[in-house]
Amino acid sequence: MLDHIILPVTDLERSIAFYKAALAPLGITKKHDYDGKDGPAGHPDLKGFGANGKLFFWLKEGSPYRPTLRIGFVASSKEEVDAAYAAAMAAGATDEDPPSAKLHYDPRYYAANVLDPDGYSLEFVYKSWQH
């Protein structure tokens, strides 16, 4: 089980706006600003997103990792996958793989992939057997 991820981004405000739009259809919203001075020396400022009372996705100013990584966000339906994909594209994402069944994994695996403004690969995924 994953507790959290901290993603370094080149333009924090641009990325906050992007993720607010792209994750809203999944019920994931911006929840918390963590002031780095409240942590140990050198701790970065963080912008936290979450759902259902949990913070699990954080942004910080920094250089993106290369090669890119993929982050999969759970959707509760095919319609949520479609909505998150549309919201991400409207917010400036680059299409990587439009919404469809990913038959190479399982006929019940429905997902879409986009690249965020820093080139990170995001997957919005609905696996019917997990709901």
N, C-alpha and C positions, 0 to 999 in steps of 0.2 A: 504494500500500500504506500502511496506517495503522500507525504505530509506537505511539502511545499517545493517551489522552484523559484529561483531568483534569476531574472533575465536581464543582462546588461543591454542597454539600448543607446543609440547615438543621440537621440533627441527625445528627452523625457516627456515633454508636453505633447509632442506629436504622437508618441506611443501611447500615452494615457488616453488621448482622444480616440486613437485607433482601437484600442482594446475596449474602451467603454462601448463603442458602437458594435464591434465584432462579437463581443461576449454577451451583450444584453439579451439576445434571443435565447441564450442558454440559462438565463437567470443569474449570471455571474456579473457582479457590479463592483465598482470601486468602493472600498470600504474604509481604508485606513491609510494615513500617512505616518510613517515611522521616522522620527528624527534621529539620525545616526549618532548625535551627541549623547543620546540616552543609553547607548550601548558601549562596548569596550572601545578603546582608542582605535580610530581608523574605520569604525563601522559606517557603512554608507547610509544615506537617506534612502528610504524605500517607499514605494507606492504599492499598496496591497489591494488585491481583488479577491472576492470570494463569494460564497453562497451558503445558505443554510447555517449561518452562524460560524462558518469556518473561513479563515484566510489561508489561501494556498498558492496564489499566483502573485509574484512580486516583481516590480520593475525597479531598476537602478540605472543611473547614468553610467555609461562605460562603453567599451568597445565590444561589438558582437563577436561571439566565438565563431571561428571558421575551422572546419566545415560546419555548416549549419546543423542544428538539431531539429527534431520534429516533436511538437507538443500536441498530444491528443486530448481534446476536450469532449466530455461525454454530453451527448444530446439525448433527450428523452423520447424523441420521435424522428422520423424522416423529415417531417415538416420543420422541426427545430434545426436540423442539419441545413436544410434549404435556406432558412431564415438567417442563420449565422453566416453562411456562405455569402448571401446577398448583402448582408450588413457589412461584412468584411470588404467585399468588392467595392461597395459604395464608399467605404472609409479609406480606400486607397490601396487595397491588397492587390497582389498579382496572382492571377489564376495559376494553380499548379495542377489541379485535377477537379473538374466540376462534380457536383453531387450525383452519385449513382451507386448501384450495388457493386461491391468489390468482389466479384465472383472468384477471383484468385485466392481470396481468404475464405469466404463463406457466402452463400447466396443471401444470408440474412445480415450481412455486414454492409451497412450503408454509410457512406462518408463523402466528404469533400475536403480538398486541400488547397490552401492558399499560402502565399508568402507575405509576411508582414513587411512594414517599411524598412526593416533592417535585414530582410532576407531569411528570417526564421520561418520554418515550415510549420504551419498549423493544420491540424486535422480536426474537423468536427465530425464525430462518429456516433452512430446509433447501431448497437448490437442488440437485436430484439431478444436474444436469449439471456441478456443480462438485466432485463427489466421485468 
